[in-house]
Amino acid sequence: MAARDGCPDDGAAMRAADLPQLVEAWAGGWACTRKLSLERIDRVLRITVNGASRRLEYVLADPDEDEFAGLAKVVAQQSDVWLTVFSSDPNRFRLLAPELDVAVDGEAFMVRSIKDVQSDDEVLMEDWVRIADDGRTAHARLQRGGEIAAIGSVALAGTSSRGGVVGPSAVFDRIETMPSFRRQGLGSRIMEALTQWAVGRGAHTGLLAASPGGQRLYTKLGWETVSRMVSFRSPPGTANAGPDDAAAKTTRTVQE
Ligand SMILES: CC(C)(COP(=O)(O)OP(=O)(O)OC[C@H]1O[C@@H](n2cnc3c(N)ncnc32)[C@H](O)[C@@H]1OP(=O)(O)O)[C@@H](O)C(=O)NCCC(=O)NCCS
């Protein structure tokens, strides 16, 4: 994402963008890929998840300490609720939420300008990448020897209601290569196919929440970290009666 002809480069523009704009665009697309409902209440986004790990997830971007502590108190009074904070240093909020546990740590919020990616439909036909889409979301599947080797999803997320430089965006989600097929370039192929699909439908900006493993893949593919993320959780209650899958309770990225 180098600058050309003295113009500011897109990466710099996105990094300078208000983090809440980027997070709102991400949350809209993330909720869309998973068919969840999302509401904005002032600066807080509330997603109704109704999953094994949580009923609700509140999302806050770059909060001040009072704002975070106030919402943490509300979350602590409910069961099965997550509070996810996006910040350059989200761990500083731990002391402000003594009643909450950490549900997920180590994720990064990443962006990439994709508007100059050339759209090439042939990419979608190679290597057994199959895309099923409904016009707004696409799910890719890559098979090797009759087995599903890698999967991923993307949603067109539109522009944040706060405006700004984000532009039409695409949110990538649930990128996964099955363990025996890793480090063979398949995660990259899934990302390429989904990017082609999104670019062909007008997306300019890619957004995603990356697990530590995913961060290595996306960094290699030219994505940049714009903030860190930590998800806090309230005590479990009766709504937490889904599958007792420890992994499902410790990551947002592939389960739920
Ligand atoms: C992250 C994941 C999708 C990567 O899939 P993959 O098919 O192995 O990725 P690729 O083979 O295309 O990797 C491309 C490059 O990314 C980097 N990379 C990917 N996985 C890496 C790892 N575990 N360690 C270090 N670098 C890694 C490397 O630079 C790699 O190139 P190289 O193999 O030539 O060194 C896979 O490890 C996975 O499914 N993990 C569990 C689920 C998950 O965390 N998904 C991400 C959700 S955000």
The ligand as a Gaussian input file, in Angstrom:
#p B3LYP/6-31G(d) Opt

LIG

0 1
 C       -4.674000     -19.360000       9.860000
 C       -4.910000     -20.472000       8.827000
 C       -6.248000     -20.227000       8.140000
 C       -3.773000     -20.415000       7.786000
 O       -4.117000     -21.317000       6.734000
 P       -2.999000     -21.984000       5.786000
 O       -3.728000     -22.694000       4.699000
 O       -2.042000     -22.759000       6.578000
 O       -2.273000     -20.673000       5.214000
 P       -1.257000     -20.589000       3.982000
 O       -0.633000     -21.930000       3.727000
 O       -1.950000     -19.930000       2.854000
 O       -0.156000     -19.598000       4.595000
 C        0.376000     -18.496000       3.848000
 C        1.437000     -17.817000       4.668000
 O        0.888000     -17.317000       5.897000
 C        1.864000     -17.441000       6.944000
 N        1.407000     -18.425000       7.924000
 C        0.250000     -19.132000       7.875000
 N        0.150000     -19.924000       8.960000
 C        1.262000     -19.698000       9.706000
 C        1.742000     -20.226000      10.941000
 N        1.045000     -21.140000      11.646000
 N        2.932000     -19.788000      11.400000
 C        3.648000     -18.871000      10.726000
 N        3.261000     -18.339000       9.526000
 C        2.076000     -18.754000       9.036000
 C        3.138000     -17.932000       6.277000
 O        3.853000     -16.795000       5.852000
 C        2.574000     -18.703000       5.104000
 O        3.523000     -18.825000       4.036000
 P        4.614000     -20.005000       4.079000
 O        3.902000     -21.293000       4.407000
 O        5.175000     -19.963000       2.676000
 O        5.621000     -19.620000       5.122000
 C       -4.880000     -21.872000       9.522000
 O       -3.696000     -21.973000      10.287000
 C       -6.065000     -22.143000      10.420000
 O       -7.110000     -22.592000       9.952000
 N       -5.928000     -21.878000      11.743000
 C       -7.028000     -22.153000      12.703000
 C       -8.236000     -21.241000      12.480000
 C       -7.856000     -19.786000      12.513000
 O       -7.201000     -19.291000      13.421000
 N       -8.292000     -19.086000      11.458000
 C       -8.052000     -17.668000      11.322000
 C       -9.265000     -16.982000      11.817000
 S       -8.996000     -15.240000      11.849000

